[in-house]
Amino acid sequence: MPDEHAQLETLPDDTASPRTPPIAVVAIGGSAGALNAYERFFLGVPPVTGLAFVVVPHLDPHHRGLMPDILRRCTSLPVVQIEDGMALQADQVHVIPPGHSLSVQDGVLRLEDPAAARGKVIDTFFEALAADQGERTVGIVLSGMGSDGTRGIQAIKQRGGRVLVQDPDTAEYASMPSSAAATHLADDVLPADDLAARLLSLTDLTQTLDSVALITDGDPEGAPLQKILRLVQGRTGHDFSRYKRTTLIRRIERRMLDWRVQDVSQYLKLLEEVPNETEALFQDFTINVTSFFRDVEAYEALKEHLRAYLQANTQQQDTLRVWVAACSTGEEAYSVAIVLHELLGGISADHAVKVQIFATDIDQVAIDRARQGLYSRDIAYLISPERLSRYFFVKGDRYQVRADIRESVVFATHSTFGDPPFTRLDLLCCRNMLIYVNTELQGQILALFRYALRPQGLLFLGASETVGVQRDHFQTLDQRWKIYQREEGVAGLPPMRHAPVATGPGQEAGGRTGRLPRPDGGRSVELAQQAQKALLADYAPPAVVVNGQGEVRFVHGRTARYLELSPGRGLNNVFEMARGELRYEVPTAVRQALSEGRKVIRSGLQVDVEGSCQTLDLIVTPLPGPESGLVMIAFQERPDVPGISGLASPEKTDQVVALEQELHHSREILQATGEEMAITLEEVRSTNEELQSTNEELQSSNEELMTSKEELQSLNEELSTINAEHQVVIRDLAQANDDTNNLLEGAGTATVFLDNDLKIRRFTPFISAIISLTPADLGRPITDFHVNLRYGHLLQDIARVLKTLEPFEVQVQTLGTHPREGADQTRRDQWYLMRVSAYRTADNYIGGVVVAFTNIDLIKAQEPPGGQGG
């Protein structure tokens, strides 16, 4: 009942119920016009949930908000309109008022200027709530226009919160839920009727899930958490054992909530039986949430320090080396590339400086997305219009980074603390990764960063990170934005782990035990490695490991005898580097080995090596492992086999065998070339069809433009005609106005026009004998002036005419002037016929009165003397 709610809102503080802090805060964003979605959601919410609800719709700032009244009809929860300083309360719906944006600090809601939100009220509140409440945040995106809320749910996921999105197919306005769902960050995409039930299932499990069970199970190494980490490491090759325990538990809990599993043993069984779940948990561990120019002021500060660094060092080096660690989907790497492009373009130097940017992450999926450089339209709210137009172009419904910026960044899968680092770096960026690992690993990573940087090189960390125990080796350049400079001195390689392996009980991932290895054992391992290296160098043939596209992943031995770099742009593709006959044999052998899944051998191939013809066997072997599609290409020389030319052996049979072998190889090469040509022709045919379709679309667009041009020409002609008509009307009106002025002045009648408020609208010059008026008096009331008449009822007569609309006439006499001392004559009194009539417009509207004075002195002079006594 509305009255009861009104009474509840106006209760004094001493009678109001005590405030109950919520177990979680649910922020709901959508369009104010899509009321059906709000109603269907709140109809499924029970009166007691322990949750606080904050509704942030798009409201018209110039109209009174009706959202609280509407929501009270579909929920039994108290619904209040937010006031500045209002604290969040459990089991209550808080609604933003029109004409404000919303923020929150320490659980207290703050109303702010809507201009600061730049039209993104939902994004602004989602981000503020995620920063304030962290994992206790739930964001819900309902029906609405635009993409507001998409950036906000990324902040919620980054802080460990939950996200629910209305199914776009059920939304009245699908733009907002479609944009949010396209990020693939939502925990569920459901119709509005089902969102409340899903929300309650998540929060109920959150309250009852036993987190302690993940870390206590007898011995620490046998705890479920360690078992889960070993499963993830065994299937992905990445060790998360030294990530912060709270972060890992929170991510595991999220996956258990998604599966509606509360028992840890059940989830362990699920991980063992469902391989995709291990990958999903790995994706949650990596926390791939980033954005362009996160903390714009930080990048401006970095730009200034880079400017000083370049000015001090550009004469000593030709290449600027940059490593962006934990780059996720590439936004941060491209941001650094853009900053460097702007900086180098504005610095005049004697010689050009080449930029090498290495961006790495352990998530192959994120790296693949980063290489594409395709991002949603929402980046327009994070990037300035100048940078957006200069470094991006529209491709479909997304923005793509321009080719020159993409080519300046090399993306690769790489573990920051598990693989060898990049070295001789001028800039190392690692923002918001250290906050997820424990203190010991933080120290080792920072020591590794010191080793990787040149002396005086720059280190760029996240706003919540510091160099910690390495503070003596770094100089602080910017305390607020965490920009440091490496001090001079030699940095030894820290004891990092380079080959993660599956662990067993009592052993950490990576082969480290709880105590230091004995010196004798270390020397034995080193001796074994040296022996293996010597044997491989002398007895194993040169080989390379490549993927299906020929990209080199690993090189062993002297492969330069068979592979050479082509002129022009540097390549890393074995198909392009193969010499002589190998150029045709290598691609066909690789494709055959991958398609058939077996070892392929090409025997007796001829290669020109150092001026002589060398016979060798090409051996292509598929490699098993977590990364599929890799093969090893070995080049096995055969010094005893005679050449194809037959110069080394006079036997005719050998020549025939060699010629038959060469013919066989030629046929295979011809067949492979034919297949490639067929594929190329098919691609050309497809491209041609697309071009024809595009041409037809362009022709259709051209026809539409021609039609629009004709319509505009027709419209222009109509406007010209109307303009000519208006000109005629204006001339007629000017003529009529001139006629009226001449008529009034020629008649010699003193006339004044008054509006309904008795303000002067117009008068003729002859009125000065009765009322002293100037053009500046227009708009002033007639009551402000002295009327030179022996008549005191003028205002009453005017009022009577306005009331009755009947004209009124009376003879009036002016007040003559008395002779002054020294004057020869006096001005005598004059008689006028005063006529007061209503002022009527063309549509018979009464717009005031007309008071006209006609001089009747001649008539009065002919009257007998007794008649002038009036």
N, C-alpha and C positions, 0 to 999 in steps of 0.2 A: 504494500500500500504506500503510495507516495507520501501521504501525511506522516506515517510513522517514520519513514526514512528522513523526512525533513526534521522531525523532532530529534532523531538520533544525531543528525549533523549539528544541531544547535545546542546539544547538552553541554553544560559547563564541565570543565576539566575534572572537578571533584566528583562528579557523578558518572563520568564516562568510564567504560571498562578499561583496565590496564592494557597498555600496548603489548602485543605479543610478537616477538621477532619471527619472521618467516623462516622455514627450513630452506626455501628457495624462492627466487623472484622470477615470475613469468612475465616477460615483456611481449605484448601483442601489437603488431603493426599491420596496417591495411588502410584501405580507402574508407572514408566516412560514409560514402554512398552505398557500399556493399554491406548493408546491415544484416543481410541474411546469414552471412558467414559468422558474424559476431553472435547472433542469436543462437545458431545451431551449435556453436562451440560452448557457450555458457549454459545452455540447457543441459549439457552433459556433465557440468561441474557440480559436485555435491557441496553442501553448506560448510563442511569441515574438511579441509585438505592440508592445512599448515602452510599453504602457499600464499604469497602476495602477488596480485595481478596488477599490471600497469598497462593501460590501453593507450596507445599512441597512434591515433588515426590522422589522416590528412584532413584538417578542418579549415573552413573558410574563416580568416581572421576578422571579417567584418560582420559576422552573424553570431548570435548567441548559441553556445554549444548545447545541443539536445541529447548528446550521447549518454550522459548519466540517466536521464529519464527513460531513454529507450532500453538501456541495459537493465534497469530495475524491473522491467516487465518480464525479463527472461531469466533472472537469477535471484535466488534468495540471499545472496551475499550482499553486504552493505556496499553501495556504490557512492563514491565521493569524488568531487572535482578537486583536483590537486591545487593546493596553495603553497606558496614558497615556504620552505622549511618543514613541510609535512614529512613525518617519518613513515617508512614502509611498515605495514602491519599485516600480520597473517590473516587469511580468510577475509580479505577486503579487496575490492576493485577500485583502483585509483585511475582516474581519467584526466588526461591533459586538457586544460582549457584552451579555447581558440586564441590565436595571436601570440603563442609562446612556443619556444623549444624547451626541451627538458634534459636535465642532467641529474646525477645522483652522487652523493659523497657520504661515506660512512652510513649508508642506509637512509639518508635524508634526501628528499627530492628537492631540486632547485629549478625554478622557472627562469629562463634566460631569453635574451633577445633572439627572435627567430631568424634575423639576418645572419647570425653566426653559423647557423646550420646550413645555409646556402641551399635551401629547398629540400634538404635531406634530414628531416626531423627524426625519422625512424632510425636511420644509420647513426645519427649523433647520439641518441639515447642508448641504442644497443651497445655501442662502443664504450660509453661511459659506464653502463651497468656491468659490462664484462670486466672492465678495469676495477670496479668497486666490489663486485660480488664473486668474481672468478668462476669456479666450477659450480657455484650455486645459482648460475644464470641459466634460464631457458628462454630462447627466442622463438617466437611463432610468427610466421609471415602468412597473412591471409590475402584475400582478393584485393587487388589494387592496380592502378596504372603506374607505369614507369618501372624503375629498378630500385627504388628506395628499400633498404633493408638488406640488400645483397652484401654490401661492404660490412655491415654490422654483424651479420652471422659469421663472417670470417673472423672477426675479433672475438666473438663468443667461443668459437671452436678453438681458437688459439689459447684461450684462457681455460679450456677444459669444460666449457658449458655444453648444453644440449640445444639442438635446433630441430624444430618441426615446421613443415611447410604444407599448406593446403594444396591438394591435388589441382593443378591448373585446369584440368578438364572439368572440374566441378565449380570453378571460380567464375564469378560474374565478370570480373576483369582479370585476365590471366597473366598480364605482363609481370607484375611483382612476383607471384609465386613461380612463374616460369624462370625468371632471372635467378631467383634464389635456388631453385632446384637444379639449375644448370651448373652450379658450383660443385655439386656432388658432395656437399658437406652436411646435408640434412640427415638426421637420424631416421626420419621417416617422412614420406610424402603421402598424405591421406586426405580423404574428404573432411570437411569441417566437422561433420557429425562424429567422426572417429578420433579427432585430435585430442579431445578431453580424456577419453579412455586411455589412449597411448601415453599422454602426459602423466596420468595418475599411476600407470604401471611403472613408468620410469622412476617417479619420486617414491613410490612405495618400496621398490626394490632398493633404492638408494638408502632408505632408512634401515632396512633389515639386512643388507648384504654384510657379511662378516669379513671385513678387510684383514683382520688379524689372522684369519685362516690361511692367507696367502704366504705368510712369513713364519709361522710356527707350525712345525710338524716334526717334533723330535730334534734331530740334528739339523743345523742351519743349511748344510749343503743338500739335504734331502727335502727342504721346504718346497711347497708347490711353486713359489715364485722362481726358485732356481731351476726347477724342472721345466717351467714354461720358457724361461730364457734359454735353456739348452735346446729345447725344441725349435725355437725361433732361430737360434744360431746354426743348428744343424741343417735347416732348410733354406736359410737365406745367406749364411756365411757371415753374418754380422753379430757382434757381441754387444749386448746392452747391459751386461752385469754391473758396469760401473756408472750407469745412469742413476740419478737420484731415485731412491726407493719409492718416495711418495708419488713421483711422476709415473713410474712404471705401474704401481698399484692402481692409480687413478685410470690409466689407459686400459688396464686389464678389466677393471670394474666396468668400464664403458662397453667393452666387447661382451662381457657377461650380461649386462643389461640388455644389449641388443638381442641376444639369444634367449633372454628371459631365464637365465640360469643363475641359481643362487649358490650352488654347491661347487667348490673349487675342483673337486675330483671329477665332477661331470664336465667341467670346462676343459680340464686336462685331457679327458677322453675325447672330447670334441676336437681339440687341436690335433690329436693323433689320427683321427678318422677323417677329418675334413681338411685337406691340404690348403684350400683357399683361405681358411680361417687364419692360418699362420701368416699368410701374406697380408690379410686384412689387419691383423695385430701389428705386423711390422709397419704398415702404413700409419697406424695410430702412434706407434713409438716414434716415428720420424717427425711428426708434427709439421707437415708441409703447409705452413701458413705464413705468407709474406706479402709484401706490397711494394709498389714503386715509391722511391724517395720517402721511406718511413722516417719520420722526423726530418722535415725539410730543412730546418735550421742546422741539423747535424751535417747534412750534405753541403750546405753553404760553408760551414766551418771547415769541413774536409777539403773543399775546393781551395780555400785560402791557404791552408797548410801545404797542400800539394803545389800550389803556385810558388810558395817560398822554397819548397824542396827542389822543384824543377829548376828554378833560377840558380840554385846553389850547385846543382849536379848535372845539368844537361850537357855541359862541356866535357864531362868525364865519361859519358855513356851515350849509346845510340838507341838503346831499348829500355823501355819502362815495363817492368814485369809486375803483374798484379795477380794475386790469388784471392778469390772469393770462396771461402770455405762454407759448407752447408748452405748452398745457394738455393735449395728447394726448386721452385719452378722458374727461377731465373730473373725475377723482378729486380732483386738487389744487384745482380751482376750487370744487367742492362743499365741500371741507374748509375753505377760507377762508370760504365763505358760512356754514357752520355756526359757525365761531369768531365771526364778526361777529354772527350772530343771538344767540348766547349772551351776547356782550359787550354789545350794545345792550339786551338784555332785562334785564341786571343793573345798568345805569347809569341813574340817575334824572336826567333833563334837563328843562329848561323847555320845550323843543320837540323834536318827533320828528326823527330824522335818517334821511333816505332813503338807501338803499344802491344803488349802480349797480356791478355787477361785469361786466366785459367779459373773456371767456375766448376766446383765439384760438389757432389752429394752422394750419399749411399743409396738413394732411391732412384732406380733406373727409370721408373714411370715419370717421376718429376723431371729428370734430366731430359727425357724425350720431349716433354712439353716445353721445357726451356729452349731446346734447340729450335722448335718451330717458331717461337716468339709471337704466338697468338694469344691475345688477352681480350677480355670482355670490354664492352663500351664503358663500364664503370670506372676504368682508369682515368677517364676524362676529369673525374672529381679529385684525382690525386696528382695529376700532372698539369703543369701550366699550359695554357693554349699555345704559347710559343714553342715549347718543347714538343707538344703533341703534334703540331703541324710540321715540325722540322724532322722529327725522328720516328714518326709513325705514319701509317697510311691505313685507310679503311679496306678491309677484306671481308666481304660478306657482312655479317652482323658483328664483327670483331675488329679490333685494331691489331696490326702486325708491325713489329719493329722493322725498320728499314734495313736493307741488306748490308750496308756498310757497317752498321752497328752490330748486326748479328755475326758477321764474319770476323769482327774484332774479338769475339769471345769464344773460347774453346771450352765446351762442356764435356765432362767426363764423370763416370762413376768412380768414387774414390772415398775411402774412409779417412777422416781427418786424423784419427788416433790409431788406425790399424794399418795404413799404407805409408810408404816413404813419402816425405813432403816435397813440395816444390821448393826450390832454393833460389838464392840471389834475388830475393823479392824486394821491390821498392815500396809496395803497399800490400798489406794483408788485411782483408775484411772478414770478420767473423762476428756477426751480430746475433745475439740471442740464441746461441747454441750452448755456451758455457753454463747458462742457468739451469740446464737440464741434466748435467753430469755432476758427480760428487766432487768433493774438494780435492781429493788425491789426483783424479784424472784432470781436473782443471789445471792443477800445477804442472802436470806433465805436458798438457796441450800448450800451455803458455811457454814452457821451456822449448817445445818444438817450434813454436812461432818465432821465438828469439833466434833459434838456429836457422830458420828459413829466411829471415829478413837480413838484408844488408845492414851494415852499420849506418845509422841515421835513417833507416827505413821506417815507414809509418805503419802503425797498428790501429785499426778502426774497430772498436767493440760496440756492443749494444749499450743502451742507456743504463741498464741494471747490472753491468759487468765491470770488473776491474782487473788489473794485472796481478793482484794478490801478492804471492810470495816472490814474484818476479819484479816487484816494484823497484828494486835496486838496479835493474838492468834496463829500465825504460824511463824516459823523461816524459812527464805529463805535459802535453800541449794544450789540451782542452779538458778540464775536469768534468764539465757538464755533459759533453757529448763523447767522452771517453776516446780521445784521440791521443795516441802515445807515439814516442819516437825511440827507436832502439839506440842504446848507448854504444859507444865504441868498445872494442874488445872481441876476442874469439869466443864463440859459443860452441861447446861440445854437443854432439848428438845425444839427446836424452834417450833413456832406455825405453823406447816405445815398442809396441808389439806390431809386427808386420804381417803375420800370417795367422788369422783367426782359425782355430780348429775346434772340433767338438770337444767338450770337456767331460770329464768323469768325476765321480765323487772325490772330494778333497782337492780338486784342481780347478783353478780359475780358467776362464776362457782365454785362449791364446797360449796355453801351455805353462802359465805361471802358477807356482804352488805358493803355499802360505809362507814359505821360508826361502831365503836366498840359496841359489845353487852352489854346490861346492866347487872350488877352483879346479880340481881335477876333472870333474864332469864337464865344466865349461871348455877346458882345453881339448877334451875328447871330441866334443861336438864340433869345435872349430876345425880340428884336424880332419874329421870326416867330411866336412863341407869342402875343405881345400882339395881333398882327394877326389871327391865327386866332380868338382869343377875341372880338375886336370884331366880326368877320364873323358868327360863330356867334350872338352876342347879338342882332344886328340882323336877320339874314336867315333863320336856322334857326328852325323852329317849336318851341314848347315840347314836350318829350318826356320820357318815363320809360322805363327798362328794367326789366322784371319777369320773373319766372319763370312757370311754368305755373300756380302757385297764386296769382299776383297779388302776390307779395311784391316790394317795390321794391328794386332793386339800384343804380340810378343815376338822377339827376334832372338835366334841363337846362332852363333858362329858367323863365318864370313859369307854373308849372303850377297855382298856387293859383286861377286863374280857372276851372279845370275840376274840380279836386279839393279836397275840404275834409275836415278831421278830424271824425269823429263824436263826439258826447258820450260820456263814460265813459272807459274804458281806452284809452290811446293805441294807434293801429293803424299798421301799415306796409304795408297791403294796398290796392292801387289799386282792387280790386273794391268795397271798402267806402267808399272816399273819393270815387268818381265822383259827379258831380252830375247831377240830372235824368235825361234820357233816356240819358245815358252810363252810368248804373248798370246798364242792361240790355244796352247795345250792347258795352261793353268786354269783359265775360266771354265773350260769344258770339264776338266777333271774335278774341280771343286763342286760344280753343279751336280755331277754324277755321284760324287761321294755323299753329298747331302741328301740327294733324292733317294738313293738306294741304301744309305746308311751303312756303307762298307768301305774298306780300304780300296783305293783305285791306284794302279801303277801304270805309268807310261814309260816303257823301256826304250833305250837306245836313242834318246833325243840328242840332237846336235846343237851346241851352243858355242858361239865364238867367245873364247875366254882368253884375254890378254894376247890376241893375235893368232891363236891356234884354235883348231876345232876340237872341242871336248865332248865326249859322249857321256851322258848321265841318265839315271833313272829318276823320274818324277814320282814321288810317293805322297799321296794325299790321304790322310787318316782322320775320320770324324773323332772329335774329342767329347767324352761324356763329362757331365758336371752340371752345376746349377744354371749356368748360362748356356743355353742350347744354341745350335747353329754355328759352332766353331770347328774349324778343321786345322790340322797341322800339315804344312807343305814341306817335305824334306827333299833336298837335292843330293842324291847319291851318285857320285862320280864313278865311272867304269873305265879305268885306264887301259884295260886289256882288250876292250871291244874295238875292232877296226872301224874307221870312219865310213860313212855312207858312200863317199866318193870312190872307195875301193883302192886308194893309193897305197894304203898300208898293207893290203893283201891282194895277191894276184888271182886268187881263186874266184872263178866265175860264179860258183854257187853262193859265195858270200855276197857278191854283188847283187844277185837275184834276190836273196833274202832281204838285203838292205833296201833294195828298190821296192819290194813288196811291202815291207814294213813302212817305208815312207809313203807309199800309195795308200796304205790302210790309214795312216795318220792323216793324210790329206783328205781322205773321204770323211773321216770323223770331224775334221776342222770345217770342211765344206758343209757337212750336215748341221753342225753347231751354228755356223754362220747363217745358213738358211733359216734355222729356227729363230735366231736373233733378228734376222731381217723380217721374218713373218710377224714377230712380235712388234717390231718397230713399225711395220706397215699398218698393223692393227691400231697401234697408238696414234699414228698419223691420221688414219681414217677416223678414229674417234675424235681427235683434235679438229679435223676438218668439219665433222658434224657439229661439234660445239661452236666452231667459228661460223658455220652457216646459220645455226640457231641464234647466235649472237647478232649476226648481220640482220636476220629477220626481225629480231627485237629492236635493233637500232632503226630499221626502216619503219617499223610500227611506231616507234617513239618519234621519228621524224615527221610521219604523217600526223600524229597527234599534235606535234608542235606547230605544223603548218595550219592545222585546224584552229588551234589556239590563237595563232597569229591573225587568221582571218576574223575570228571572233573579236579579238582586240581591236582590229581595224574598224569593224562594224561598230563596236562600242565607242571608239574614238570619234567616229562620224556622228553618232547620236549625241555624244557630249558636246561636239562642236555646234550641232544644231541647237541644243538646249542653251548653250552659252550665247549664241546669236539671239535667241528669243529673250534671254535675260537682259542682254544689252538693249534690245528694243524697249523692254519694260522699264529699264532704268532710265532711258532717255525720256519715255513718256512721263514717268514719275518726276523727273527733274523739270520737265516742261510744266506739269501740273503744279509743282511747287512754286515755280517762277510766276505762273499765272495767279496763284493764290496770294503770293506776296504783293504783286502789283495791284491786285484787286483790293486787298486790305489797305494798302497805302493810298491808292487812288480814291477810295471811298471817303477818306478823311475821317473815318470813325475811329475813336479811341477804343481799343478792344484788348481785353486780357483773358487768357485761357487758363482755367484752374482745373486740377485733377480732383479726385474724390476726397483727398486730404487737404484741399484748399491750397495746394502748392502751385506756384506759378509755372506754367508749361510754355507759354508764349505770350507776346504782347506786341502791339503796334506802337510806332514812335509817338503818336498823338496822345498816348496815355500819360505822358509826362506832365500834362497840365492838371491831372487828377491825382496820379500816384507817381512819385519820383522813382522810376525803375531804370536799371542798367542791365546789359546782358549778363553781368555776373550774378544777378539776383535770380536767375532761373533756378527753380527747385526749392526756393525758400517759401515759407507759408505767407499768405497775404496778410495774416494777422501781425507780421513783423513790421508792416509799413503803415505810415500815416496817410489816410485818405483825405484829400483836400475837398471835402464836401460838407455842406450844411445838412447833413443827413446821417443819422446814427443807427439806421437799421439795415445796413448793407449785409452784414454777416447773417442776420436772421432771414433776410430775403433769399440769400444763397442757400441756406439750409432748407428753407421751405421748398425751393425749386428742386433740390436734390431728392426731397422726400416725395413731393407730389408730381414731379416731372412736368409741371405746368409752367409756361413762360410767365414772367412778371415784368411789368413796366411801371416806371414812376419818373416824374420830373424832379431833377435835383439841381442844386445850385452850388457852385464852388465858393470857397472862401476867398474874397478879394484881398489884396495887400493894402495896408495902410501906408500913407506917405511918410517917408523918413525925413528927418531934418535935412534940408538941402535938396530934396528931390523935387522935380518939376511936376510929376504926374503920378497918379496911382493906377493900379490895375483894378478894373472893375470886376464885379462878379459876373460869371457866365452861367447860362442855363443849358442843361443837357437832358436828353431823354435817355434814362438808364433802362436797358433791357437785359434781364437775366434769364437765360434759357439753358436747358440741359445739353451737354455735349454727347452726341450719339455717334457710335462707330458704324462701319459698313455692315456689321452683323448685329446691329441694334443693341449694342452694349453701351451702357451709360458710363462714360469715362470722365465725368466731371461737369463743369459749367462754363458758359461763355458769358462774360459781362461786357456789354457794348454801350458806349456813351456817344450819343449823336447830338451835335451842337444845335440848339433851337433858339439861339439869341434873336434871330430875325423874327421868328414867330412870336416870341415873347414881346418884342418891341412894338408889334402891331396890336397887341391886346390893350384894352382900356386900362388905365392906371389901377383901377380897383382889382383887376384880375391878376396883378403881379404880387399880390400879397401872400401867395402860397409859399 
